[in-house]
């Protein structure tokens, strides 16, 4: 189901006005720690799980997700998912994706829900597909997916990305038939204003190409009433269609303000489209 009517603001002008103000830096978001609401899940982390959780949080805080290998991250997140499967927190939301999701720190996520973050730096669609079994025993209310930019940067064809997306959605539907699945648009990059060390790759991955791919991702969401599309691109792009540098650390990754905008978009989208 498409969320385009939500993004136009025609049906919900007050909510859209608030989100627009936030996206332009006029309104701040007060972040309240999720720790107390997540306490049953946190208490279930004992022994090795506590060590794993501490290692993960330390790596994210330092901004050095590469301090762990990809295989270590896969194992770490699988163990966190097993804890969530046992704890059965109420109103569980899962984030699936790459470093953009990984760096979405828990205190910045909407506070009304429990969160299981399954983001890995550098992740691609095929890698995500291969590790979906790790969350099979959890009971999420909603699953948010943002994946694809690393595929494009590493010259994976659009058709392959879309095929993998289809398989991801299909497997999630089999594993979690009651869950709402939200495909989030691939964000733009900062183009010539980026400072990211790999920015030379942007020459072959135009923001116009990302927009065209997002249109096709939205079409995937329209195939099933329990699959939705959240268009974040419009919130994060400037008048040239590039990532707003006020929301980014380097033209690819987000800063605190960018995560505030994303968190607010998730919260409003959930309240308007899913509840």
C-alpha positions, 0 to 999 in steps of 0.5 A, a space after each residue: 500500500 502506498 503512503 503517497 497521500 500521507 506525503 502530500 500532506 493533503 489529508 493530514 496537513 497538521 502532521 505534515 506541517 510538523 514533519 516539514 518544520 522538523 525537516 527544515 530544522 525549525 522544530 526539535 525532537 526531544 529524545 527520551 531514553 527507551 531503556 525503561 520501556 525496553 527493560 524486560 528485554 534488557 534484563 534478559 541479556 545476561 552473560 555472553 549476551 550482555 558482553 555482546 550488547 556492550 560491544 555493539 553499543 561501544 562500536 556504534 558510539 565510537 562510529 567504528 562498526 568496522 571494529 567487528 568483521 561482517 561475520 562477527 556482526 552477523 553472529 552478534 545480531 543473531 544472538 540479539 534476535 534470539 534474546 528478543 525471541 525469548 523476551 517477547 517484548 510488546 510492540 516490537 519493531 525491527 530495523 533491517 538495513 545497513 550502516 544507516 540503520 546500525 547508527 540509529 541509536 536506541 535513544 533516538 528511536 520513537 519511545 513508544 515501542 521496543 526496537 531490535 536493530 539488525 543493521 550492519 555497515 556495508 550490508 547489501 540486499 543479498 546479505 540481508 536476505 541470507 540472514 533473515 532467518 535470524 529473526 524468524 522466531 521474533 514476533 514483530 509488529 512492524 519491520 522497517 527495511 532500508 537497504 540498497 545504497 551499498 548494492 549500487 555503490 558496488 555496481 549491483 544491477 538495479 534488476 538484481 536489487 529489485 529481485 532481492 527486495 522481492 525475495 526479502 519481502 516474501 521471506 518476511 511475509 512467510 516468517 511474520 504473516 501478521 507483521 506490517 512491512 515497511 519498505 523505506 526509500 533509498 536516501 540520496 547522497 550529497 553528490 559533489 558536496 560529499 566528503 565521504 571517502 568513497 565519494 568517487 563512486 557517486 559518479 556512477 550512482 546518480 540521485 536520479 537513478 536512486 529516484 527511479 529505483 525508489 519508484 520501483 520499490 514503491 511498486 513492490 509495496 503496492 502488491 500487498 496490503 501489509 507491505 507499505 512504502 515510506 518515502 523519505 527521499 523527499 524529506 532528505 533531499 535539497 532543491 537539486 535532489 541531493 542529500 541535505 548536508 545539514 542532515 549528514 556527516 559526510 554526504 552519505 551517513 546521517 547526523 543527529 538531526 537526520 536521525 531526528 527527522 527519520 525517527 519522526 517520519 517513522 512515528 507519524 507514518 506508523 500513527 497515520 498509516 498503520 494504526 
